[in-house]
């Protein structure tokens, strides 16, 4: 049975619909990652679940209990926001102890719980430090300990690492997941960063203009984005409109870059003449010097390198092909890495890297 159940939750502000009939479930100790662009309704959805905002319609239940108009303080949910809101006049111990003291917990129990949480986030030796003496990552860990201290039934984290630099975020992502799993709390983790969601969440929800449009494990949504919105949120760039020229076990699609053959499609049967939207994974395109020797008849298109960006382990190439553009990766040290803007190039497309999306 799901711990958290949300059914048909909606909220409008004057004439603007912020959340529209959102439904989701979260199991015990499950971490949901909620992704979407700024303004899509992620934070409003959290506030509705927490009871901070009153829904226009819909239901929220936890552990089978209908929460209805139960006030936020009675729901037993914890919140952690990007700005953290640590108390600057208190030391680390005082910040973590604050919620417990508000619950009138005994001094001995407060001391034991605070030291337990600070040990969990590797901050026990910092109990007497002031907030301004901490680094950004240390503040984040203190804020997480403070949110967990009252033992919330569920924890909601809204862009908790958004203000940190990339290197620190990469370090903390795994730590946050490990801490949430060790505590065993159900959590909703809001982010707009794909890699952060992959590192933290068990399952992902994608939100667009107030609606949840896709749900699944990181592997499921990456291998089958289903829609252009989800594909672009995941960072895919090669999304092209096309028409099915030949249908069968293999499907030939005419598009701006030429004829592309697909071996694996979301739909088992696609009729000839059907308008489609196709995604070609960058990793499924192999660049080589032009002209390619022994060039096969299908799935090799020729173009001109427009841009070349060094990414560390590879170079990203933007290639003008026909009336369109394709992006691909040339491994550092490989022959494709020698290509420069203006060079002619042959691109070989793996048919298994082509997928159909909704909205064609």
C-alpha positions as a printed Julia matrix, in Angstrom:
360×3 Matrix{Float64}:
   0.0    0.0     0.0
   1.25   3.48   -0.88
   2.27   5.64    2.07
   1.37   8.86    0.24
  -1.56   9.11   -2.17
  -2.45  12.27   -4.07
  -5.58  12.21   -6.25
  -6.67  14.93   -8.69
  -5.05  17.83   -6.85
  -5.68  21.23   -8.45
  -4.88  24.83   -7.55
  -5.41  28.1    -9.42
  -4.32  31.61   -8.54
  -6.9   33.95  -10.06
  -7.0   32.89  -13.75
  -3.72  30.95  -13.68
  -3.78  27.18  -13.15
  -0.68  26.29  -11.09
  -1.47  22.6   -10.52
  -3.98  20.69  -12.62
  -5.38  17.34  -11.48
  -2.06  16.02  -10.23
  -2.01  12.43   -8.98
   0.91  10.47   -7.53
   1.84   7.76   -5.08
   4.9    7.15   -2.93
   5.64   3.94   -1.07
   7.3    3.56    2.33
  10.86   4.98    2.26
  10.53   5.73   -1.46
  12.25   8.84   -2.84
  10.3   10.56   -5.63
  12.16  12.99   -7.85
   9.95  15.8    -9.19
  11.35  17.49  -12.3
  10.2   20.39  -14.43
  11.06  23.89  -15.55
  10.71  26.9   -13.27
   7.08  27.91  -12.88
   5.65  24.49  -13.83
   3.99  24.02  -10.42
   6.49  21.87   -8.51
   6.68  24.07   -5.42
   2.93  24.69   -5.39
   2.34  20.93   -5.47
   4.61  20.5    -2.44
   2.79  23.27   -0.58
  -0.57  21.63   -1.34
   0.63  18.26   -0.04
   2.08  19.95    3.05
  -1.19  21.83    3.67
   0.45  25.26    3.38
  -1.83  25.98    0.4
  -5.46  24.89    0.23
  -6.36  22.88   -2.87
  -9.3   23.84   -5.07
 -10.05  20.14   -5.51
  -8.45  16.75   -4.94
  -7.37  14.62   -2.02
  -4.18  13.91   -0.08
  -3.85  10.89    2.19
  -0.96   9.33    4.07
  -0.93   5.8     5.43
  -4.62   5.52    4.52
  -5.54   8.65    6.55
  -7.35  11.4     4.65
  -5.6   14.66    5.49
  -8.34  16.92    4.16
  -8.14  20.29    5.9
  -5.63  19.09    8.49
  -3.26  22.03    9.2
   0.43  21.73    8.21
   1.68  21.27   11.77
  -0.65  18.3    12.28
   0.45  16.42    9.14
   3.86  15.48   10.46
   5.67  16.38    7.23
   9.11  18.0     7.06
  10.16  20.67    4.58
  13.63  21.67    3.39
  14.0   24.57    0.96
  16.87  25.94   -1.11
  17.35  28.98    1.14
  17.66  26.63    4.17
  16.45  29.34    6.64
  18.95  28.33    9.33
  18.88  30.57   12.39
  22.08  32.68   12.31
  21.92  33.5    16.05
  21.99  29.8    16.99
  24.82  27.32   16.81
  24.54  24.04   14.9
  23.17  22.2    17.93
  20.5   24.84   18.49
  19.38  24.76   14.87
  18.93  20.99   14.86
  17.29  21.02   18.3
  14.78  23.76   17.43
  11.96  21.52   16.18
  12.38  19.11   19.05
  12.19  21.89   21.61
   9.0   23.16   19.95
   7.58  19.68   20.59
   8.54  20.01   24.29
  10.9   17.05   24.11
  13.01  16.54   27.26
  16.53  17.95   27.35
  18.13  14.52   27.51
  16.08  13.27   24.56
  16.93  16.44   22.58
  20.64  15.98   23.26
  20.55  12.33   22.24
  18.54  12.97   19.04
  20.67  15.95   17.95
  23.92  14.05   18.39
  22.41  11.09   16.54
  21.45  13.27   13.57
  24.72  15.23   13.53
  26.61  11.93   13.47
  24.44  10.75   10.61
  25.36  13.82    8.51
  29.01  13.77    9.65
  28.68  17.06   11.57
  28.92  15.95   15.24
  32.19  17.83   15.78
  30.49  21.05   14.57
  27.73  21.19   17.21
  29.1   24.41   18.76
  29.79  26.21   15.48
  27.8   29.24   14.35
  26.04  29.1    11.0
  28.26  31.79    9.46
  31.31  29.65   10.23
  30.09  26.81    8.02
  30.67  26.16    4.32
  27.75  25.82    1.91
  27.88  22.03    2.01
  28.05  22.0     5.8
  25.0   24.26    6.02
  23.1   21.89    3.75
  23.87  18.94    5.99
  22.81  20.88    9.09
  19.55  21.84    7.37
  18.93  18.19    6.49
  19.59  17.14   10.08
  17.2   19.83   11.34
  14.47  18.67    8.94
  14.9   15.06   10.06
  15.19  15.75   13.8
  11.42  15.71   14.6
  11.17  12.32   12.78
   8.76  13.5    10.06
   6.46  10.96    8.43
   7.52  12.39    5.07
  10.18  14.86    3.98
   9.83  17.28    1.08
  12.98  18.88   -0.32
  12.6   21.81   -2.74
  15.79  22.39   -4.77
  17.91  21.76   -1.64
  21.23  21.83   -3.53
  20.29  24.48   -6.09
  22.49  27.22   -4.62
  25.67  25.11   -4.57
  28.36  24.81   -7.22
  28.4   21.73   -9.44
  31.29  19.92   -7.73
  29.7   20.27   -4.28
  26.3   19.26   -5.57
  27.77  16.12   -7.13
  29.38  15.24   -3.79
  26.25  15.84   -1.7
  23.75  14.06   -3.97
  24.89  10.59   -2.96
  25.16  11.63    0.67
  21.59  12.95    0.73
  20.23   9.73   -0.78
  22.22   7.57    1.66
  20.95   9.59    4.65
  17.31   9.43    3.52
  17.59   5.69    2.97
  19.24   5.12    6.34
  16.49   7.06    8.11
  13.85   5.28    6.02
  11.67   8.32    5.38
   9.37   8.74    2.38
  10.55  11.8     0.43
   9.71  14.06   -2.5
  12.81  15.69   -3.96
  12.26  18.66   -6.3
  14.96  19.54   -8.81
  15.36  20.74  -12.38
  18.68  18.89  -12.75
  18.52  15.5   -14.48
  21.76  14.15  -13.06
  20.75  15.16   -9.53
  17.4   13.4    -9.93
  19.1   10.26  -11.25
  21.5   10.24   -8.28
  18.88  10.73   -5.55
  15.49   9.38   -6.64
  14.01   5.89   -6.88
  11.31   7.09   -9.26
  10.84  10.26  -11.31
   7.8   12.45  -11.99
   7.9   15.05  -14.76
   5.71  18.12  -14.4
   4.74  20.48  -17.23
   2.37  23.44  -16.89
   0.83  22.08  -13.71
   0.38  18.51  -14.91
   2.35  15.34  -14.17
   3.07  14.04  -17.66
   5.41  11.07  -17.08
   6.37   8.77  -14.24
   8.88   5.93  -14.0
  12.26   4.84  -12.75
  15.29   6.77  -14.05
  16.07   3.87  -16.41
  12.5    3.65  -17.7
  12.13   7.33  -18.54
  15.63   7.6   -20.03
  15.06   4.61  -22.32
  11.52   5.68  -23.22
  10.92   9.43  -22.69
   7.64   9.17  -24.67
   7.2   12.92  -25.17
   9.28  15.79  -26.51
   8.99  17.62  -23.19
  10.42  14.74  -21.18
  13.13  14.09  -23.79
  14.31  17.7   -23.7
  14.15  17.77  -19.89
  16.46  14.74  -19.92
  18.88  16.62  -22.17
  18.24  14.94  -25.52
  18.87  17.32  -28.43
  18.24  15.31  -31.61
  14.45  15.59  -31.9
  13.11  15.76  -35.46
   9.74  15.77  -37.18
   9.37  13.15  -39.88
   7.07  11.0   -42.02
   7.05   7.19  -42.15
   8.2    6.15  -45.63
   8.29   2.39  -45.02
   6.79   0.44  -42.15
   7.53  -3.05  -40.9
  10.0   -4.68  -38.54
  12.32  -1.85  -39.58
  10.87   1.61  -40.16
  12.27   4.21  -42.55
  11.49   7.8   -41.62
  11.98  10.8   -43.91
  13.05  13.87  -41.97
  15.1   17.03  -42.34
  18.45  15.19  -42.16
  17.48  12.49  -44.7
  16.17   8.93  -44.37
  16.62   7.42  -40.9
  15.96   3.74  -40.23
  14.68   2.75  -36.81
  14.8   -0.73  -35.28
  13.15  -0.02  -31.94
  10.08   2.15  -31.68
   7.62   2.99  -28.91
   4.73   1.76  -31.06
   4.85  -1.73  -32.58
   3.06  -0.67  -35.77
   3.37   2.72  -37.42
   1.49   3.14  -40.73
   3.18   4.55  -43.81
   2.52   8.24  -44.3
   2.18   8.8   -40.53
   3.64  12.03  -39.13
   6.03  11.18  -36.31
   8.46  12.83  -33.93
  11.72  10.93  -33.57
  14.55  11.09  -31.08
  18.08  10.03  -32.04
  20.38   9.49  -29.07
  23.69  11.33  -29.39
  25.59   8.25  -28.24
  24.0    6.31  -31.12
  25.67   8.49  -33.77
  29.24   7.69  -34.83
  31.12  10.46  -36.66
  33.91   9.7   -39.12
  35.98  11.55  -41.69
  34.17  12.23  -44.96
  33.72  10.3   -47.17
  33.21   7.13  -45.13
  34.8    4.07  -46.72
  32.46   1.18  -47.4
  29.53   3.45  -46.66
  26.29   1.45  -46.21
  23.16   2.43  -48.1
  21.1    3.49  -45.06
  21.6    5.43  -41.85
  24.73   7.25  -42.95
  24.21  10.96  -43.57
  26.78  13.54  -44.52
  27.11  17.04  -43.16
  29.36  19.87  -42.11
  30.65  20.48  -38.6
  29.15  23.75  -37.31
  30.44  23.71  -33.71
  32.86  21.65  -31.62
  32.78  21.8   -27.8
  35.25  20.0   -25.55
  33.45  18.0   -22.82
  36.4   16.22  -21.21
  35.93  12.59  -22.21
  34.63  13.64  -25.63
  33.91  16.52  -27.98
  30.3   17.42  -28.74
  29.84  18.1   -32.44
  26.98  20.12  -33.87
  26.61  19.07  -37.49
  24.51  20.69  -40.21
  22.88  17.86  -42.16
  20.52  18.52  -45.04
  17.87  20.92  -43.75
  18.48  20.01  -40.13
  21.04  19.62  -37.35
  22.38  16.59  -35.47
  24.46  16.49  -32.3
  26.9   13.68  -31.6
  29.9   12.87  -29.39
  33.43  12.26  -30.68
  35.56  10.5   -28.02
  38.73  12.36  -27.07
  41.66  10.66  -28.77
  39.45   9.08  -31.44
  39.48  10.02  -35.15
  36.31  12.08  -34.84
  37.97  14.37  -32.28
  40.18  15.78  -35.06
  37.15  17.28  -36.79
  36.87  21.06  -36.75
  34.11  23.54  -37.72
  33.85  23.6   -41.48
  34.99  19.99  -41.95
  32.82  17.55  -43.86
  31.76  14.54  -41.79
  29.85  11.27  -42.19
  27.44  10.3   -39.41
  26.38   6.68  -38.96
  23.15   6.27  -36.96
  22.52   3.09  -34.98
  18.89   2.06  -35.74
  18.48   0.99  -32.09
  19.18   4.55  -30.93
  16.07   5.92  -32.69
  12.83   6.25  -30.7
   9.38   7.65  -31.43
   7.91  10.36  -29.23
   4.33  11.51  -28.73
   3.33  14.66  -30.54
   4.35  13.75  -34.08
